[in-house]
């Protein structure tokens, strides 16, 4: 006689519990990403038509649709490393969706959506940088590309735009930053990339400019300090010329007073 007791089928098993908070958060993230992408496409069309200011507005509006990066970025390695998902997730802010803040804080959003937000922010900030370059705002372009690199430290276009913008600023600090970006680009670019040769040439041409800017700014700083010192010492009938600095043979300097 066959056993009348049968194991319950999968269909008869109780459904898996789904947290309503999670659903709201997931839908919220997806809505933010979709809206941002639509605005980005509008910006791309305006950029291709050389309407830089219009493209800039579209990109910035798209960026405002996405959650902000609060702490550590999602690194390129972490996007492929399952062990880092939880750590990266805790550093991302939640988007504004039709749910309470408490709902969002308690929700568990798939890492893929959070990583997608990081990628979208990186692209939009780099695109904003491209618009600012066209508009001649190199300082703003540097800042936007820096924000892009917070989400993706190895984003080639952001590194290239930041380096080129820092070259335009032509200060000691900006040229030094450009050097660092070009060096990183040489590490990241594939050896067969045609951009490798161009990057090396840019780095070689940059070195004498950086050294010249350093000497110029150091001389200007020394001149200002000397003027300040003379304004104070003048009250006592002295000047900075009364103080001579000579090497002491131990890697430092000794100061001598001269009448």
Backbone bond lengths (Angstrom), bond angles and torsions (degrees), N, CA, C in turn:
res aa  C-N    CA-C-N  psi(-1)  N-CA   C-N-CA  omega(-1)  CA-C   N-CA-C  phi
1 X - - - 1.456 - - 1.519 108.59 -
2 X 1.308 114.48 128.92 1.461 119.00 -177.71 1.510 110.80 -69.52
3 X 1.297 115.44 149.46 1.449 121.45 178.87 1.525 109.38 -73.65
4 X 1.333 116.24 120.07 1.464 119.68 -178.99 1.532 112.17 -71.52
5 X 1.358 117.66 -18.76 1.465 120.32 -177.98 1.527 109.44 -81.75
6 X 1.305 117.95 118.89 1.456 122.81 -179.97 1.535 109.74 -113.96
7 X 1.326 114.06 144.14 1.474 118.44 177.21 1.515 109.09 -64.83
8 X 1.301 116.60 139.89 1.456 119.32 -179.26 1.526 110.72 -62.58
9 X 1.318 115.75 137.08 1.470 120.64 179.41 1.515 109.50 -75.57
10 X 1.366 115.83 167.00 1.450 121.08 178.45 1.523 111.04 -61.19
11 X 1.351 114.70 -34.56 1.458 118.77 -179.62 1.516 112.27 -65.22
12 X 1.352 116.03 -30.57 1.454 119.11 -176.57 1.523 112.75 -88.59
13 X 1.363 116.25 -4.25 1.460 119.64 179.60 1.518 109.92 -72.95
14 X 1.311 117.33 148.73 1.469 120.00 -179.98 1.521 110.10 -63.05
15 X 1.320 119.48 141.45 1.467 122.17 -178.74 1.533 110.83 -65.18
16 X 1.333 114.89 149.23 1.466 120.51 178.92 1.524 109.46 -67.29
17 X 1.320 116.21 138.01 1.460 120.66 -179.39 1.524 110.41 -72.21
18 X 1.309 117.34 130.94 1.464 123.29 178.01 1.518 108.16 -117.72
19 X 1.306 116.66 122.60 1.452 122.47 -178.76 1.525 109.62 -71.02
20 X 1.325 116.68 126.34 1.463 121.06 179.63 1.523 111.11 -62.97
21 X 1.334 116.39 -33.65 1.468 120.03 178.37 1.516 110.47 -62.04
22 X 1.344 116.78 -41.42 1.459 120.87 179.70 1.520 110.73 -62.75
23 X 1.319 116.33 -42.31 1.466 119.97 -178.99 1.515 110.63 -62.22
24 X 1.338 117.25 -43.52 1.460 120.88 179.67 1.525 110.63 -62.07
25 X 1.322 115.53 -44.19 1.456 119.19 -178.16 1.527 111.34 -66.04
26 X 1.341 116.28 -42.55 1.464 119.28 179.38 1.525 111.18 -62.74
27 X 1.309 115.69 -44.69 1.462 119.69 178.60 1.526 110.88 -63.40
28 X 1.332 115.15 -37.57 1.461 119.67 179.50 1.516 111.64 -64.56
29 X 1.327 116.70 -45.00 1.458 120.30 178.35 1.529 110.67 -61.95
30 X 1.326 115.61 -45.45 1.463 118.92 -177.93 1.518 110.83 -63.55
31 X 1.315 117.20 -39.29 1.470 120.54 179.20 1.521 110.40 -64.65
32 X 1.328 117.24 -42.83 1.467 121.18 179.12 1.522 110.76 -60.90
33 X 1.321 116.67 -45.29 1.463 120.80 -178.31 1.519 111.02 -64.26
34 X 1.335 116.45 -42.09 1.468 120.61 -179.27 1.523 111.26 -64.30
35 X 1.321 116.93 -45.74 1.464 120.55 179.94 1.528 110.67 -63.60
36 X 1.317 116.13 -41.79 1.467 120.08 -179.91 1.525 110.94 -63.70
37 X 1.321 116.52 -39.45 1.467 119.94 -179.07 1.528 111.26 -67.05
38 X 1.318 117.08 -39.70 1.467 120.40 178.57 1.529 110.70 -62.36
39 X 1.328 116.55 -42.42 1.456 120.58 178.84 1.525 111.24 -69.02
40 X 1.325 116.23 -34.00 1.463 119.55 177.94 1.529 110.41 -64.07
41 X 1.347 116.97 -40.60 1.457 120.26 178.54 1.520 110.84 -62.24
42 X 1.340 116.52 -38.78 1.466 119.92 176.18 1.527 110.10 -61.97
43 X 1.324 115.40 -41.76 1.461 119.62 178.37 1.517 112.11 -63.96
44 X 1.344 116.67 -39.48 1.462 120.44 178.66 1.529 111.68 -61.37
45 X 1.326 116.05 -41.60 1.463 120.17 179.05 1.530 110.88 -63.85
46 X 1.340 116.32 -42.22 1.463 119.96 179.11 1.527 110.70 -66.90
47 X 1.317 117.08 -37.87 1.465 120.38 179.91 1.521 110.52 -65.36
48 X 1.323 116.84 -43.83 1.464 120.02 179.20 1.524 111.32 -62.49
49 X 1.334 116.71 -27.83 1.463 121.53 178.84 1.530 112.07 -89.70
50 X 1.335 116.36 9.29 1.472 122.84 178.60 1.520 112.77 65.10
51 X 1.322 117.19 24.82 1.461 121.26 174.86 1.530 107.21 -96.26
52 X 1.343 114.62 76.82 1.454 120.38 -170.55 1.525 113.28 -62.28
53 X 1.321 116.83 -44.84 1.468 120.28 -177.94 1.525 111.13 -64.66
54 X 1.312 116.20 -40.10 1.471 120.36 178.79 1.530 110.35 -65.60
55 X 1.323 115.52 -41.81 1.469 119.49 178.27 1.524 110.33 -63.21
56 X 1.319 115.89 -39.53 1.463 120.81 -179.38 1.525 111.28 -60.97
57 X 1.320 116.66 -42.77 1.461 121.08 178.63 1.528 110.39 -62.54
58 X 1.321 116.49 -43.61 1.472 120.64 -179.22 1.526 110.95 -63.21
59 X 1.327 116.28 -44.81 1.461 119.57 -179.24 1.529 111.73 -65.11
60 X 1.312 116.16 -41.80 1.470 119.18 -179.77 1.529 111.15 -68.04
61 X 1.311 116.57 -37.29 1.463 119.32 177.29 1.523 110.14 -66.12
62 X 1.323 116.45 -40.30 1.469 120.84 177.44 1.524 110.16 -61.49
63 X 1.323 116.41 -42.33 1.465 120.44 -179.74 1.523 111.54 -62.87
64 X 1.335 115.95 -34.88 1.469 119.55 -179.55 1.519 112.35 -68.96
65 X 1.322 117.80 -16.41 1.467 121.05 178.88 1.525 111.99 -79.63
66 X 1.315 116.98 -16.19 1.460 120.81 -175.28 1.523 111.31 -97.34
67 X 1.339 117.17 153.31 1.468 119.79 175.16 1.512 109.88 -64.75
68 X 1.321 116.61 148.85 1.451 121.11 -177.93 1.524 111.40 -84.25
69 X 1.322 114.44 150.04 1.456 120.35 174.32 1.517 108.54 -81.04
70 X 1.333 117.08 125.00 1.460 120.27 -176.27 1.517 112.99 -96.77
71 X 1.332 116.08 -47.84 1.463 118.00 -172.31 1.517 110.74 -124.86
72 X 1.341 115.60 -108.62 1.440 119.55 -174.55 1.523 110.39 -82.64
73 X 1.366 117.68 142.72 1.454 120.49 177.42 1.512 111.59 -75.16
74 X 1.317 116.03 164.39 1.454 121.16 170.92 1.511 106.52 -84.66
75 X 1.328 117.29 110.15 1.455 120.50 -175.26 1.520 110.01 -73.74
76 X 1.355 117.55 158.38 1.463 120.11 177.09 1.518 111.91 -56.80
77 X 1.357 117.20 -36.54 1.466 119.72 179.46 1.518 111.24 -66.43
78 X 1.349 116.45 -38.60 1.468 119.52 -176.09 1.512 111.24 -69.17
79 X 1.348 117.70 -22.70 1.460 119.91 179.33 1.519 110.75 -67.28
80 X 1.344 117.05 -19.61 1.454 120.83 -178.57 1.520 111.73 -113.52
81 X 1.307 117.25 2.68 1.458 121.67 -176.13 1.518 109.90 -114.23
82 X 1.323 116.18 107.57 1.456 120.27 -176.13 1.520 111.73 -62.48
83 X 1.317 118.38 -26.08 1.457 120.49 -176.06 1.509 111.91 -71.84
84 X 1.333 118.08 -16.64 1.463 120.01 -176.78 1.516 112.39 -100.05
85 X 1.317 118.22 1.34 1.457 120.55 -174.91 1.517 112.82 -60.70
86 X 1.314 116.72 -46.35 1.459 119.05 -175.88 1.520 111.00 -65.02
87 X 1.348 116.37 -40.55 1.450 119.23 179.62 1.506 112.09 -64.63
88 X 1.329 116.31 -41.59 1.460 119.59 179.82 1.513 110.40 -68.30
89 X 1.332 116.62 -36.89 1.454 119.70 -177.85 1.515 111.62 -62.79
90 X 1.321 117.27 -38.52 1.456 119.75 -176.18 1.513 112.72 -68.69
91 X 1.336 118.23 -15.90 1.450 121.29 -177.30 1.516 113.15 -95.01
92 X 1.323 117.70 0.15 1.460 120.57 -177.89 1.521 110.35 -102.54
93 X 1.321 115.70 140.58 1.459 119.89 178.40 1.512 109.91 -79.59
94 X 1.313 115.88 166.48 1.454 121.28 -179.93 1.526 110.19 -97.27
95 X 1.342 117.18 148.48 1.462 119.17 -179.33 1.512 111.41 -79.49
96 X 1.327 114.71 165.08 1.455 119.72 175.42 1.526 108.65 -83.67
97 X 1.324 115.89 111.62 1.453 121.27 -179.11 1.523 107.66 -133.06
98 X 1.346 117.35 166.92 1.466 120.02 179.03 1.527 112.10 -69.25
99 X 1.322 116.54 65.00 1.456 122.25 176.99 1.514 107.07 -154.28
100 X 1.323 116.15 157.70 1.448 119.19 -178.25 1.520 110.08 -72.32
101 X 1.357 116.47 160.78 1.458 120.84 178.89 1.529 110.24 -61.74
102 X 1.322 115.76 -35.77 1.457 119.21 179.84 1.520 110.30 -65.07
103 X 1.341 116.89 -39.54 1.465 120.33 177.61 1.517 110.47 -58.30
104 X 1.332 116.36 -45.86 1.458 120.46 -175.24 1.522 111.45 -68.27
105 X 1.324 117.35 -38.45 1.454 120.07 -178.90 1.525 111.10 -65.58
106 X 1.329 116.11 -31.18 1.453 119.86 -177.28 1.525 112.39 -90.27
107 X 1.331 117.21 -9.10 1.457 120.17 -175.93 1.526 111.42 -79.58
108 X 1.323 114.24 154.86 1.460 121.08 176.42 1.523 108.18 -112.63
109 X 1.349 116.03 107.22 1.461 120.79 -177.31 1.519 109.04 -98.31
110 X 1.331 118.03 136.27 1.466 120.29 -179.85 1.520 111.31 -55.29
111 X 1.315 115.49 138.85 1.453 120.28 -178.91 1.528 111.25 -59.39
112 X 1.326 117.24 -32.47 1.456 120.08 -178.48 1.528 111.31 -58.79
113 X 1.342 116.85 -38.72 1.463 119.76 179.46 1.521 110.97 -69.89
114 X 1.318 116.39 -39.09 1.463 119.57 178.83 1.526 110.19 -65.56
115 X 1.330 116.24 -42.05 1.462 119.98 178.55 1.524 110.57 -64.54
116 X 1.316 116.55 -35.78 1.458 120.43 178.36 1.521 110.83 -65.44
117 X 1.327 116.04 -36.67 1.471 119.83 176.20 1.520 110.44 -64.58
118 X 1.316 117.52 -41.18 1.458 121.43 178.15 1.529 110.47 -60.01
119 X 1.316 115.96 -46.23 1.465 120.69 -179.35 1.526 110.54 -63.11
120 X 1.329 116.70 -42.96 1.460 120.81 -179.58 1.524 111.21 -63.51
121 X 1.334 116.86 -41.72 1.466 120.39 178.26 1.521 111.13 -63.19
122 X 1.329 115.91 -42.68 1.467 120.17 -179.15 1.522 110.81 -60.61
123 X 1.332 116.44 -45.28 1.473 120.78 -178.89 1.521 110.43 -65.57
124 X 1.327 117.00 -45.16 1.468 120.23 -177.73 1.529 111.16 -64.13
125 X 1.315 117.47 -42.85 1.461 119.35 178.88 1.525 111.35 -64.94
126 X 1.323 117.06 -37.35 1.466 120.10 176.95 1.526 110.35 -66.74
127 X 1.327 116.97 -38.08 1.468 120.59 177.80 1.528 111.08 -66.87
128 X 1.327 116.07 -38.15 1.470 120.00 175.52 1.526 109.01 -60.95
129 X 1.332 116.21 -41.81 1.458 120.35 177.27 1.515 111.91 -59.95
130 X 1.344 117.02 -39.69 1.462 120.78 179.08 1.525 111.01 -63.65
131 X 1.330 116.83 -40.82 1.470 120.85 177.77 1.528 110.74 -63.59
132 X 1.323 116.65 -43.47 1.457 120.70 -178.15 1.527 111.37 -66.23
133 X 1.329 116.87 -33.11 1.465 120.12 174.64 1.529 109.91 -62.28
134 X 1.319 116.44 -45.21 1.466 120.77 178.96 1.531 111.19 -62.73
135 X 1.326 116.62 -31.34 1.468 121.23 -178.60 1.530 111.84 -89.46
136 X 1.328 117.00 0.62 1.462 120.80 176.88 1.508 115.16 80.71
137 X 1.321 118.20 11.07 1.465 121.90 178.94 1.527 107.92 -95.76
138 X 1.332 116.68 80.96 1.463 120.49 -174.68 1.523 112.41 -73.00
139 X 1.314 117.01 -32.77 1.461 120.14 177.05 1.527 110.38 -64.50
140 X 1.336 116.53 -43.50 1.459 120.49 176.82 1.513 111.98 -64.86
141 X 1.336 115.97 -36.08 1.465 119.97 178.81 1.524 110.81 -64.69
142 X 1.333 116.52 -40.40 1.466 120.53 177.77 1.528 110.08 -60.69
143 X 1.332 117.00 -44.38 1.460 120.92 -179.28 1.527 111.64 -64.08
144 X 1.329 116.64 -43.25 1.472 120.10 -179.64 1.522 111.21 -65.13
145 X 1.329 117.21 -42.01 1.456 119.97 178.78 1.525 111.28 -67.22
146 X 1.321 116.56 -33.85 1.463 120.09 176.06 1.529 110.34 -63.46
147 X 1.342 116.65 -41.83 1.463 120.38 176.59 1.526 110.60 -62.89
148 X 1.329 116.74 -38.60 1.460 120.95 177.50 1.523 110.69 -60.75
149 X 1.326 115.93 -42.74 1.463 120.95 -177.32 1.518 112.93 -72.50
150 X 1.329 117.79 -16.76 1.462 120.10 173.55 1.524 110.30 -66.66
151 X 1.324 116.47 -32.87 1.464 120.86 178.19 1.518 111.94 -86.75
152 X 1.322 116.78 -32.05 1.467 120.64 -179.53 1.525 108.47 -142.92
153 X 1.335 118.02 89.85 1.471 121.44 -176.16 1.520 114.62 -61.22
154 X 1.320 117.62 -15.39 1.459 121.17 -177.86 1.531 112.37 -110.74
155 X 1.315 116.68 23.79 1.460 120.96 -178.89 1.536 109.02 -76.66
156 X 1.319 116.34 109.13 1.462 122.85 -172.79 1.527 112.27 -57.97
157 X 1.326 117.63 -49.75 1.463 120.61 -176.32 1.530 111.75 -62.47
158 X 1.322 116.40 -39.58 1.463 119.64 179.43 1.528 110.70 -65.38
159 X 1.333 117.06 -41.12 1.461 120.92 177.79 1.524 111.07 -63.65
160 X 1.330 116.54 -43.07 1.462 120.35 -179.58 1.525 111.53 -64.69
161 X 1.320 116.89 -43.66 1.475 120.37 -179.30 1.519 111.37 -68.29
162 X 1.321 116.90 -37.75 1.459 118.67 179.11 1.523 110.27 -67.39
163 X 1.322 117.01 -41.56 1.463 120.22 179.67 1.527 110.61 -62.98
164 X 1.344 117.05 -45.95 1.460 120.78 -179.54 1.532 111.25 -63.84
165 X 1.333 116.81 -38.30 1.468 120.80 179.54 1.519 110.85 -68.93
166 X 1.323 116.92 -39.95 1.462 120.02 178.09 1.527 111.02 -65.48
167 X 1.323 116.83 -33.32 1.463 119.41 174.94 1.525 110.78 -62.15
168 X 1.312 116.71 -39.32 1.462 120.95 179.82 1.522 111.40 -66.60
169 X 1.336 117.75 -32.96 1.462 120.98 179.34 1.532 110.74 -68.85
170 X 1.325 116.26 -32.08 1.469 123.19 168.09 1.528 114.03 59.27
171 X 1.311 118.50 35.20 1.464 121.43 173.31 1.524 108.50 -105.74
172 X 1.324 115.49 166.82 1.470 120.18 179.49 1.524 110.90 -56.65
173 X 1.338 116.48 -49.19 1.466 120.26 -177.67 1.521 111.83 -67.44
174 X 1.334 117.13 -40.45 1.467 119.45 -177.92 1.527 111.28 -69.27
175 X 1.327 117.12 -38.81 1.466 120.07 178.62 1.522 111.01 -69.03
176 X 1.327 116.53 -33.16 1.470 120.52 176.24 1.529 110.26 -65.69
177 X 1.348 116.36 -41.63 1.459 120.36 177.39 1.522 110.74 -64.49
178 X 1.329 116.78 -39.65 1.463 120.43 178.08 1.526 110.71 -61.62
179 X 1.332 116.56 -39.77 1.462 120.72 176.87 1.520 110.97 -58.47
180 X 1.329 116.04 -46.58 1.460 120.53 -178.80 1.524 111.22 -62.82
181 X 1.330 116.25 -39.44 1.469 119.62 179.73 1.528 111.08 -67.04
182 X 1.319 117.41 -40.75 1.469 120.42 179.17 1.533 110.72 -65.66
183 X 1.331 116.52 -37.82 1.461 119.56 177.63 1.531 111.06 -64.30
184 X 1.332 116.01 -41.04 1.462 119.51 178.45 1.518 110.60 -66.74
185 X 1.324 116.66 -38.44 1.462 120.27 178.21 1.529 111.18 -60.21
186 X 1.325 117.12 -39.13 1.467 120.37 178.99 1.520 111.23 -64.72
187 X 1.328 116.97 -28.03 1.465 120.44 177.00 1.525 111.46 -77.86
188 X 1.340 116.46 -32.22 1.463 120.52 -173.81 1.524 113.46 -89.63
189 X 1.320 117.44 -33.22 1.457 120.06 -176.26 1.531 110.78 -69.62
190 X 1.330 117.94 140.59 1.466 120.56 175.42 1.534 109.65 -61.24
191 X 1.320 117.81 143.31 1.474 120.61 -177.77 1.530 113.22 -55.75
192 X 1.319 116.82 -28.72 1.465 120.29 -177.57 1.528 113.03 -88.40
193 X 1.330 117.38 -1.86 1.460 120.26 -178.38 1.522 110.85 -67.57
194 X 1.342 118.05 135.38 1.467 120.79 176.99 1.523 112.65 -65.10
195 X 1.335 116.72 -16.02 1.463 120.68 -179.73 1.528 112.81 -77.01
196 X 1.336 116.70 -14.15 1.461 120.35 -178.79 1.528 110.29 -64.31
197 X 1.331 116.54 -47.87 1.460 120.53 -179.77 1.517 112.08 -61.69
198 X 1.319 116.50 -42.88 1.464 120.75 179.36 1.527 111.14 -64.06
199 X 1.331 116.07 -40.51 1.466 120.33 -179.98 1.523 110.78 -65.60
200 X 1.328 117.35 -40.53 1.458 120.74 178.24 1.527 111.23 -63.93
201 X 1.322 116.41 -40.35 1.467 119.67 178.64 1.527 110.68 -64.96
202 X 1.330 115.61 -41.60 1.472 119.62 178.76 1.522 110.44 -61.39
203 X 1.330 116.40 -40.42 1.457 120.95 -179.38 1.528 111.17 -66.87
204 X 1.331 116.67 -40.76 1.462 120.40 179.51 1.525 111.38 -65.61
205 X 1.320 117.03 -42.35 1.460 121.09 -179.79 1.525 111.93 -70.20
206 X 1.323 115.42 -24.32 1.463 120.54 -176.21 1.521 112.06 -77.31
207 X 1.321 117.43 -32.00 1.468 120.58 -173.62 1.528 113.24 -57.66
208 X 1.336 120.67 -51.11 1.478 118.70 178.85 1.526 112.57 -64.94
209 X 1.323 118.22 -31.35 1.468 120.51 176.92 1.521 110.93 -66.13
210 X 1.317 115.78 -40.71 1.468 120.25 -179.80 1.519 110.53 -65.70
211 X 1.327 117.29 -41.37 1.456 121.10 179.64 1.525 111.15 -66.55
212 X 1.339 116.55 -40.38 1.464 120.51 178.92 1.527 110.61 -65.20
213 X 1.331 116.46 -41.51 1.466 120.17 179.34 1.523 110.48 -65.26
214 X 1.332 116.84 -36.92 1.468 120.76 178.04 1.525 110.83 -63.14
215 X 1.324 117.02 -47.69 1.471 120.64 179.88 1.523 111.17 -62.60
216 X 1.323 116.10 -42.13 1.463 120.27 -179.02 1.524 111.57 -62.80
217 X 1.332 116.41 -47.24 1.462 119.82 -178.03 1.523 111.77 -70.12
218 X 1.341 117.16 -33.44 1.463 119.74 177.02 1.520 110.32 -67.28
219 X 1.349 116.30 -39.30 1.464 119.89 178.67 1.524 110.69 -65.77
220 X 1.330 116.03 -41.15 1.462 119.69 178.65 1.527 110.99 -64.28
221 X 1.322 116.08 -40.59 1.460 120.56 179.52 1.528 110.58 -65.47
222 X 1.337 115.80 -42.67 1.467 119.65 179.35 1.527 110.58 -63.33
223 X 1.336 116.09 -40.34 1.460 120.11 178.66 1.517 112.24 -62.49
224 X 1.313 116.81 -41.68 1.461 120.80 179.01 1.526 111.23 -65.81
225 X 1.340 116.63 -40.94 1.463 120.27 178.62 1.534 110.93 -65.87
226 X 1.343 115.24 -37.20 1.459 119.16 179.09 1.524 110.47 -66.12
227 X 1.321 116.72 -42.55 1.468 120.04 178.16 1.527 111.44 -62.51
228 X 1.332 115.32 -40.58 1.458 119.42 178.23 1.530 111.00 -63.88
229 X 1.338 115.30 -43.32 1.457 119.51 179.42 1.514 111.78 -63.49
230 X 1.346 117.32 -40.63 1.461 120.80 179.54 1.525 111.68 -65.48
231 X 1.352 116.03 -35.49 1.463 118.39 179.66 1.519 112.06 -65.90
232 X 1.342 115.96 -29.75 1.473 119.93 178.80 1.523 110.71 -84.51
233 X 1.341 116.12 -46.71 1.462 120.39 -177.36 1.526 111.95 -67.91
234 X 1.353 117.00 -24.33 1.457 120.33 179.92 1.519 112.46 -60.63
235 X 1.320 117.47 -27.29 1.467 121.09 177.57 1.529 112.08 -65.50
236 X 1.342 115.95 -18.38 1.462 120.46 -179.11 1.527 111.56 -112.66
237 X 1.332 115.51 14.39 1.466 119.39 -179.87 1.505 113.46 71.56
238 X 1.320 117.17 24.17 1.464 121.94 -179.07 1.530 110.37 -123.26
239 X 1.323 115.41 171.62 1.463 121.67 173.95 1.515 108.44 -146.93
240 X 1.297 116.75 172.81 1.468 120.25 179.70 1.525 111.37 -65.09
241 X 1.335 117.07 -18.39 1.464 119.69 178.09 1.518 111.73 -68.39
242 X 1.346 117.14 -16.01 1.467 120.62 177.92 1.528 112.46 -78.61
243 X 1.311 116.48 -4.96 1.465 119.79 -178.06 1.530 109.21 -121.13
244 X 1.315 116.29 119.84 1.447 122.17 -178.39 1.536 109.89 -111.07
245 X 1.303 115.40 134.99 1.467 120.60 178.28 1.526 108.68 -108.37
246 X 1.320 115.90 125.38 1.453 121.29 -178.74 1.527 109.96 -129.47
247 X 1.331 117.50 145.96 1.474 120.17 178.52 1.520 110.74 -59.42
248 X 1.319 117.00 137.97 1.472 120.81 -178.68 1.524 112.85 -97.64
249 X 1.343 116.24 4.19 1.461 119.58 178.46 1.505 114.11 80.96
250 X 1.318 118.34 -0.56 1.468 122.49 -179.89 1.531 111.71 -120.15
251 X 1.333 114.77 20.68 1.459 119.03 179.12 1.505 113.78 90.16
252 X 1.341 117.37 -0.18 1.454 121.29 179.59 1.511 111.32 -123.73
253 X 1.328 116.00 -164.62 1.451 121.58 -178.29 1.525 109.47 -130.80
254 X 1.330 114.38 150.37 1.455 120.46 173.35 1.522 108.66 -115.54
255 X 1.336 116.74 145.10 1.458 120.93 -177.48 1.528 109.64 -104.72
256 X 1.329 115.56 130.66 1.454 121.78 179.20 1.520 110.02 -120.21
257 X 1.310 114.94 138.54 1.462 119.74 178.39 1.535 109.05 -90.33
258 X 1.337 116.53 131.13 1.454 121.90 -178.32 1.525 109.05 -125.88
259 X 1.317 116.44 129.80 1.480 120.72 177.97 1.529 109.95 -78.04
